[in-house]
Amino acid sequence: NKQIIFREFAEGIPKESDMAVKSAQLKLKVPEGRPMAVLVRNLYLSCDPFMRLRMGPQMECCFPPFERGLPLVGFGVVQIVDSTHLDFEEGELLWGLTTWEEFSLLAEPFTDAYSLFKIKDLDLPLSYHIGLLGMPGLSAYIGFYEICSPKKGEYVFVSAAAGAIGHLVGQFAKLMGCYVVGSAGSKEKVDLLKNKLGFDDAFNHNDEVDFDAALKRRFPEGIDIYFDNVGGDMLDAVLLNMRLHGRIAMSGMVSQYNLEQHQGLRNLFCAVTRRVRMEGFMIADYFDRYPEFYEEMRRYLKEGKIVYVEDVVHGIEGAPAALIGLLTGQNVGKRVVAVAPD
Ligand code: NDP
């Protein structure tokens, strides 16, 4: 059983040596005396920015650090190999939280409600359940439709726009009839946004020295909605460009996750004068909305309304580098690790 073990708290951008690939012997059975447990084979693992917050040590707010010497924890698509749990049967396919190894023995809290979801339809790729049809998709859906309260014709800006959440938010905004601009970290990503995903405009944040000027060029009338995935200087510049009664969905601050100390904001007072609503959200609070979201996403896909971009890395040995790459912008779309693909 190959495992990705968390070794050391990360300083700055995590290094591969902060993790280790190890092999351990494993019987493909739930051990005797372990009721309400499942042994699963991990088919796909998801690389997500919040995992950096768990690599600590300085993040205080909400995620407990990973335990040194144990496998990392993240979302995955799994198949039950053996079960002593009344709710799960051998052979069933699920998505949810699991451990970063080929096989995982999962018990509470992994088996609680809203930790593992059964996959009921097999007509779409299984990996979609940790992207478009999983936690990032739900974050894009709730974050945009609920937190941003969008209206047709509004001016929308999305950062990390070629990432798992961002590329979906931009397409939802276009479906709503908004004007949409995205920022991303390379020419390849900018081209994807403009030419394949229907964004009205996009720019490479690494090419811009003055974010305020870059936004003013693209939004001469100002921004109604900002879907913030990055925080930091981009958020500060957006505040200077918000329209009256604008909304900012605070999805995440990936530009800050590798920093020892988070940057402050200089322009926050603009939110007062322009009556801007800034609202953070944690998607775990909305898992009860999953069934409604799932049906809606399937409909979007069937009707060809949405393009989903996946970035697949093959083999569990590549998982540490895949996760680090996500934090340095190497992914295009949703990054997943195929461990034992269907
Ligand atoms: P992405 O697929 O967007 O991957 C992260 C991206 O962040 C990279 O591709 C990179 O893109 C960008 N990035 C990395 N470093 C920087 C930087 N210094 N400045 C600007 N951009 C940077 O990840 P997700 O879509 O999964 O997550 C997006 C955000 O949403 C994150 O902040 C995450 O924490 C948050 N999130 C929040 C949830 C919630 O419940 N609130 C749930 C899930 C995610 P580029 O090449 O464009 O720089």
Residues whose N, C-alpha, C, O or C-beta is under 5 A from the ligand:
A	BS01	NDP	D48 P49 F50 P136 S139 A160 G163 A164 I165 G166 S183 A184 G185 S186 N229 V230 M250 S251 G252 M253 V254 S255 F281 M282 I283 A284 L326 L327 T328 G329 Q330 N331 G333
